[in-house]
Amino acid sequence: MSKTFEFERAPGHLVRRAHQLSVAIFAQETATFDITPVQFSILSALIDEPGADQVTVARRVAFDAATSGAVIGRLESRGLVLREADPEDRRRKLLWITDEGRQVLRAMRRPVMRVQDRLLANLSGSEREQFMELLTRVIGNDDVVLPEP
């Protein structure tokens, strides 16, 4: 029987493997913090946009709004995020990073930079730039948010 599809060379397969590698390295480098990559992204987004609503934050970190509610709930229960109803629309939830959340984010800065360095360790400086440019182009329309499986 002949091979009809070389999955090992398929872009989707390679992107999935790269994602697995990224998550594994993140877990190694940040194990003491008990923060996931998505939680880290949410905390980072709240540094940039304090008081943003939950849907906007979910869109910014490219995560589906329904699942992000549970993720934000875990951050809130740890005292890293404050979530309040918008006084003008009680259905809308506004978010702020707490002082403790800022401290965690600050402490994670170096380990997260090590994640990026380890992930791209096999590439030269110019290859890293090219890789990032190509990934950005592959992603294309960042308004599309797909639910996590």
C-alpha positions in Angstrom: 0.0 0.0 0.0 1.5 3.3 -1.0 1.4 6.5 1.1 -1.2 8.9 -0.1 -0.6 11.7 2.4 2.6 12.6 4.2 1.1 13.9 7.4 4.6 14.5 8.9 5.1 17.3 6.4 1.6 18.7 6.6 1.4 22.3 7.9 -1.4 21.5 10.2 0.5 18.6 11.8 3.7 20.7 12.2 1.7 23.7 13.7 0.1 21.3 16.2 3.5 19.8 17.1 4.9 23.4 17.5 2.0 24.2 19.8 2.6 21.1 21.9 6.3 22.1 22.2 5.4 25.6 23.1 3.0 24.5 25.8 5.4 21.9 27.2 8.3 24.5 27.4 5.9 27.0 29.0 4.9 24.4 31.6 8.5 23.6 32.4 9.7 27.2 32.7 6.6 28.5 34.7 5.8 25.4 36.8 6.1 27.3 40.1 3.4 29.8 39.1 0.6 27.4 38.2 -0.5 29.7 35.3 -1.5 28.5 31.8 -0.4 30.2 28.6 -4.0 31.5 28.1 -4.1 32.8 31.7 -0.8 34.6 31.2 -2.2 36.2 28.0 -5.3 37.4 29.8 -3.3 38.9 32.6 -1.0 40.6 30.0 -4.0 41.9 28.1 -5.4 43.4 31.3 -2.2 45.3 32.0 -2.6 47.0 28.6 -6.4 47.5 28.9 -7.6 47.7 32.5 -11.4 47.6 32.8 -11.8 45.9 29.4 -14.9 43.7 29.1 -14.6 40.0 29.1 -15.6 39.5 25.5 -13.0 42.1 24.3 -10.3 40.4 26.4 -11.2 37.0 25.0 -11.1 38.3 21.5 -7.7 40.0 22.1 -6.1 36.7 23.3 -7.8 34.7 20.5 -9.9 32.5 22.8 -13.6 31.8 22.7 -15.7 33.9 25.0 -17.5 31.0 26.6 -14.4 29.2 27.7 -12.6 32.4 28.7 -15.2 32.9 31.4 -14.1 29.8 33.2 -10.4 30.7 32.8 -11.1 34.2 34.1 -13.1 32.7 37.0 -10.0 30.7 38.0 -7.9 33.8 37.9 -10.5 35.7 39.9 -10.7 32.9 42.6 -6.9 33.2 43.0 -7.1 36.9 43.5 -5.3 37.8 40.3 -8.2 39.4 38.5 -11.2 41.5 39.6 -14.4 41.0 37.7 -17.4 43.4 38.1 -20.6 43.9 36.3 -20.7 47.0 34.1 -23.0 49.5 35.9 -24.5 50.5 32.5 -25.1 46.9 31.3 -25.1 44.3 34.1 -24.7 41.4 31.6 -21.3 42.8 30.6 -18.4 41.9 32.9 -15.4 44.3 33.3 -12.0 43.1 34.3 -9.0 44.4 36.1 -5.7 42.8 37.0 -5.1 43.0 40.8 -1.9 44.0 42.5 -1.2 40.4 43.1 -1.8 39.6 39.4 0.7 42.3 38.5 3.3 40.8 40.8 2.8 37.3 39.3 3.0 38.7 35.8 6.2 40.6 36.7 7.7 37.5 38.2 6.9 35.5 35.1 8.5 37.9 32.7 11.9 36.2 32.7 10.6 32.6 32.5 8.3 33.5 29.7 11.2 35.1 27.8 13.1 31.8 28.3 10.1 30.0 26.7 10.4 32.2 23.6 14.1 31.7 23.4 13.9 27.9 23.8 11.1 27.7 21.3 13.1 29.5 18.6 16.6 28.2 19.7 17.2 26.3 16.4 16.7 29.5 14.4 19.2 32.3 13.7 18.2 35.9 14.4 17.1 36.5 10.8 15.3 33.2 10.7 13.4 34.1 13.9 12.3 37.4 12.3 11.2 35.6 9.1 9.5 32.9 11.1 7.5 35.4 13.1 6.5 37.3 9.9 5.4 34.1 8.3 3.4 32.9 11.3 1.7 36.3 11.4 0.8 36.0 7.8 -0.5 32.4 8.2 -2.7 33.5 11.1 -4.0 36.3 8.8 -7.4 37.4 10.1 -7.0 37.5 13.9 -10.6 38.4 14.3 -11.5 34.7 13.8 -11.6 32.9 17.2 -12.0 29.2 17.2 -13.1 27.3 20.3 -10.5 25.1 22.0 -11.2 21.4 21.4 
